[in-house]
Amino acid sequence: MFRFWLCELRGGLTATALGLVPAIGIGLMHRHNPVALIFDNLLPYVALALVLVALLMLISGARWRGTLFFLGGAAVI
């Protein structure tokens, strides 16, 4: 039972991280549209959220995914 729950947690964290990555990409584009400007202002907070999700992934045992997302978020901060 616990093992199934842990797999579901890892999958949810991965989905959350994959949702945050496009938000960081939009914020880094610096185009002249209102959406990119909003994401540009929120970029440090989204990157911090990605780092926190990556740390939770590392704690839950998803080492490769956690390391990859951690390095990506830390590079933006």
N, C-alpha and C positions, 0 to 999 in steps of 0.2 A: 504494500500500500504506500509506504513512504517513498519507495523508489519511483513509483508512478507519479507521485506528487512532485518529486524533484525534477523529473523529466518535463513535466508540464511547466514548472517554474522556469527552467532553462529556456524552454520554447517561448514563453511569454516575455522573458527578458530579451531574448534575441529579436523578437518582433518589435519590442519597444525601441531597441537600439537601431533597428533598421528603419524605424519611423523617424528617429531623430537625425539620422544621417542626411536625408534629403533637405531637412530644414537647415542644417549647417551648410550644405551645398548652395542653397538659395541665398543664404546670408553672405556667402563668399563671392557671389557673382557680381555684386555692385552694379547692377543695371539701374537704369533710371525709371523704375516703376515702383509704385507704392508698396507692393508685396515684398520686394527685395529690400526696401528701406526698413520695413518693419522687422524682417528677419535679421537685418544687419544690426539693429539695436538690441535684439534679443540673443545674438550669437554667443556671448559669453555664458549666458544662463543655460542655453541649449547644450553647449559644449560641456558645462559642468554637470548637467543632467546625464549626458552620455557617459561621462567619467564615473558617476555614481552607479549607473546601471552596469557599467563594465566591472566595477568592483563587486557588485552583487553577483555578477556572472562568475567572477573568479572565486568567490566564496562558495557558490553552489557547485563548482566543479567543472564549469565550461572554460577550461584554461585557454585554449587557442582563440576562441571567440572573444573572451574577456580581454585578453591581451591585445588583440587587434583593435577592438573598439576603444580600449583605454588609450592606446597610443594615438589613435585618430582624434579622440577628444582632447587629449593633453597637447597635441600639436596645435590645435586651434586656440586653446586658452593661452 
